[in-house]
Amino acid sequence: MKPLKEFTIQFVGLKDGEHYFDYQIDKKFFEYFRFEDFNDSNINVKVLLNKKPTLLEFDFKISGTVNVNCDLTNEPYDQEVIGSLDLVVKFGHEFNDDNEDILIIPHGEFEIKIEQYIYELIVLSVPKKLIHPGIKDGSLKSDILTKLEELSPKTLSEKENSEGTDPRWDKLKQLLTDK
């Protein structure tokens, strides 16, 4: 896989202090990772790098939408995604990314690749269950949704109203009320 060069930050030439980076994420970004769950995406990523003499502090913030298919009706819709991630990069003898909040890179490194952190932040910001907003407010009309409502189990009161009651049970109910 060819690396995404625009997501590589060369921190050696930067002065100590805060540096800002903006990225616009679209479908091509997810094709790099072979991630096909999103139909399309329009996400703005803001990265704040606070460079200090002994470490680097990254603050990632994402906001935007991803076009996904509803889990119930398979209808596409835009799901809003918002998220943030703080990452501290320290320098050590060897590369170590065991801790999710602290990344240790060797002393001789001069750049850091952030595309993996952006990818994980976006994917983990999407809810596990994707439900079209039209289902929640009742505005979505779909053949699949109609069939699901038709096949859904009925509550006890709906069963009594639709089927009527057995006359034998009516006699037993009278025993309770005749006291």
Secondary structure, 3 states (H helix, E strand, C coil): CCCCHHHEEECCCCCCEEEEEEEEECHHHHHHCCCCCCCEEEEEEEEEEEECCCEEEEEEEEEEEEEEECCCCCCEEEEEEEEEEEEEEEEECCCECCCCCEEEEECCCCEEECHHHHHHHHHHHCCCCCCCHHHHHCCCCCHHHHHHHHHCCCCHHHHHHHHCCCHHHHHHHHHHHCC
